[in-house]
Amino acid sequence: MNIKNKILYWVPKILAILFGAFLIVFGGYDDSPGAQGLGLILIIATVVLTVRNRKRKRL
């Protein structure tokens, strides 16, 4: 896997986690539990799907 493929693999995942963190912080300032919940779901889903995908590629 060359560097371009690694960048294209990891950048969207990192951006999704950062956006989830932004939703959690913004939801806290705005006093919106819905935004915080969506941010948490986005972060958890991204991590779970990434780990599951990495395990499948190794097998």
JONOR-V828554 format. One record per pair of residues at least 24 apart in sequence whose ideal C-beta (glycine too) atoms are under 6 Angstrom apart, sorted by sequence separation. I is the first residue (numbers start at 0). J is the second residue. D is the distance in whole Angstrom. If there is no record, write none. Layout:
BEGIN
i;j;d
I;J;D
I;J;D
END
This chain:
BEGIN
i;j;d
16;42;5
16;45;6
15;45;5
12;45;6
12;49;6
END
